[in-house]
Amino acid sequence: MPTFVVNVMLKPEIHDPQGDAIAGACRRLGFDQVAGVRQGKRFVIELSEPATEQRIAELAAELLANPVIEEFSIHPA
């Protein structure tokens, strides 16, 4: 069964308050070396038949990511 992984992250210039909160919690737990965290989403898409990476990119751009503030990468699983 064809499978793709789509990772969605906020663009670098977009502030990530959830990542900041996670980084702060890491430091409070004694992980002082954590300088920053960026939080994202990971989708594992299983297909019933083959599809091109371009087609998966269309799905990601239209449904999984907000292209205004997020970017995504696609990897075959």
C-alpha positions as a LaTeX table, in Angstrom:
\begin{tabular}{lrrr}
\hline
Residue & $x$ (\AA) & $y$ (\AA) & $z$ (\AA) \\
\hline
Met1 & 0.00 & 0.00 & 0.00 \\
Pro2 & 1.60 & 3.35 & $-1.02$ \\
Thr3 & 2.24 & 5.61 & 1.97 \\
Phe4 & 3.45 & 9.19 & 2.24 \\
Val5 & 4.44 & 11.28 & 5.24 \\
Val6 & 3.61 & 14.98 & 5.19 \\
Asn7 & 5.32 & 17.21 & 7.76 \\
Val8 & 3.79 & 20.66 & 8.29 \\
Met9 & 5.66 & 23.40 & 10.13 \\
Leu10 & 5.10 & 27.10 & 10.70 \\
Lys11 & 7.27 & 29.21 & 8.42 \\
Pro12 & 10.45 & 30.36 & 10.21 \\
Glu13 & 9.27 & 33.98 & 10.35 \\
Ile14 & 5.98 & 33.04 & 12.09 \\
His15 & 6.05 & 33.17 & 15.89 \\
Asp16 & 5.39 & 29.75 & 17.50 \\
Pro17 & 3.91 & 30.29 & 20.99 \\
Gln18 & 3.35 & 26.56 & 21.51 \\
Gly19 & 7.00 & 25.87 & 20.67 \\
Asp20 & 8.04 & 28.61 & 23.11 \\
Ala21 & 5.92 & 27.03 & 25.86 \\
Ile22 & 7.48 & 23.62 & 25.20 \\
Ala23 & 10.99 & 25.10 & 25.26 \\
Gly24 & 10.21 & 26.82 & 28.57 \\
Ala25 & 8.91 & 23.56 & 30.04 \\
Cys26 & 12.08 & 21.76 & 28.90 \\
Arg27 & 14.23 & 24.28 & 30.74 \\
Arg28 & 12.07 & 24.03 & 33.88 \\
Leu29 & 12.61 & 20.25 & 33.78 \\
Gly30 & 16.36 & 20.74 & 33.77 \\
Phe31 & 17.04 & 20.52 & 30.03 \\
Asp32 & 18.86 & 23.87 & 30.03 \\
Gln33 & 20.53 & 23.16 & 26.69 \\
Val34 & 17.17 & 23.47 & 24.82 \\
Ala35 & 17.46 & 26.83 & 23.07 \\
Gly36 & 14.21 & 26.63 & 21.12 \\
Val37 & 11.43 & 24.39 & 19.89 \\
Arg38 & 9.24 & 24.57 & 16.79 \\
Gln39 & 6.01 & 22.57 & 16.99 \\
Gly40 & 4.45 & 21.01 & 13.90 \\
Lys41 & 2.11 & 18.37 & 12.54 \\
Arg42 & 2.85 & 15.00 & 10.94 \\
Phe43 & 0.39 & 13.18 & 8.68 \\
Val44 & 0.84 & 9.59 & 7.49 \\
Ile45 & $-1.29$ & 9.08 & 4.39 \\
Glu46 & $-2.00$ & 5.54 & 3.22 \\
Leu47 & $-3.34$ & 5.23 & $-0.32$ \\
Ser48 & $-5.44$ & 2.51 & $-1.88$ \\
Glu49 & $-3.59$ & 3.00 & $-5.18$ \\
Pro50 & $-0.45$ & 4.81 & $-6.33$ \\
Ala51 & $-0.40$ & 8.61 & $-6.58$ \\
Thr52 & 2.32 & 11.04 & $-7.55$ \\
Glu53 & 4.12 & 13.19 & $-5.02$ \\
Gln54 & 2.70 & 16.19 & $-6.89$ \\
Arg55 & $-0.82$ & 14.97 & $-6.17$ \\
Ile56 & 0.01 & 14.57 & $-2.48$ \\
Ala57 & 1.44 & 18.12 & $-2.53$ \\
Glu58 & $-1.89$ & 19.37 & $-3.87$ \\
Leu59 & $-3.67$ & 17.64 & $-0.98$ \\
Ala60 & $-1.23$ & 19.13 & 1.54 \\
Ala61 & $-1.57$ & 22.65 & 0.13 \\
Glu62 & $-5.36$ & 22.53 & 0.02 \\
Leu63 & $-6.17$ & 20.64 & 3.23 \\
Leu64 & $-3.26$ & 19.84 & 5.55 \\
Ala65 & $-1.35$ & 23.14 & 5.62 \\
Asn66 & $-2.16$ & 26.83 & 5.55 \\
Pro67 & 0.30 & 28.02 & 2.86 \\
Val68 & 0.15 & 31.59 & 4.19 \\
Ile69 & 1.84 & 30.67 & 7.49 \\
Glu70 & 2.97 & 27.05 & 7.08 \\
Glu71 & 5.27 & 25.07 & 4.85 \\
Phe72 & 5.28 & 21.32 & 4.27 \\
Ser73 & 7.53 & 18.54 & 3.12 \\
Ile74 & 6.55 & 15.18 & 1.63 \\
His75 & 8.41 & 11.91 & 1.99 \\
Pro76 & 7.54 & 8.42 & 0.79 \\
Ala77 & 7.21 & 6.10 & 3.79 \\
\hline
\end{tabular}
